[in-house]
Amino acid sequence: MHLAQGSETIGAPERVRKTAFAKLVKVSAGRVSQMITAELPVEADGRIDLTKGKAWIRENVSASRSAAQSSQADLPFAAQPDAAAERLRLLKEQADHAALKNAALRRELVPAAEVEREWAGVLRQVRAGILAVPSRIRQILPGLTAAEVEAVDFELRRVLEEMAVGK
């Protein structure tokens, strides 16, 4: 049996190597190297004091960029209360994306440019038909004077202009 002597302690270490620190704060060893470059305190032997290291992270690392800052940091990801909700949200987004892609492949969804092109063609035909009305009226009602046909033409063009500018 081995008993602790002098400065040895029983239980969790107070100073750890970079890889152990990375696991404890749930970041990669490379990220710990970046933190060391950004002045994360390191002991002379290259080990990181847990208390000082975690305090440095709280003060210097954005909570939105580090799992070590979350209130759930001591839990593995799958056990975090938000993990289930986040997983469901991700699955729903993936399902929505797949549904949209499938609908587009089945041609249930049409690109906006194609719809615009079709409607522009229909509206051109409507405009041409409306502009042809005065000459058709002249053929059907030969007793109309040129001024009367011109008045009908003027009113039809005025209506088309109003529709074009959105009145």
Buried (B, 14 or more C-beta within 10 A) or exposed (E): EEEEEEEEEEEEEEBBBBEBBBEBBBBEEEBBEEBBEEEBEBEEEEBBBBEBBBEBBEEEBEEEEBBBBBEBBEBEEEEBEEBEEEEEEEEEEEEEEEEEEEEEEEEEEEEEEEEEEEEEEEEEEEBEEBEEBBEEBBEEEEEBEEEBBEEBBEEBEEEEEEEEEEE
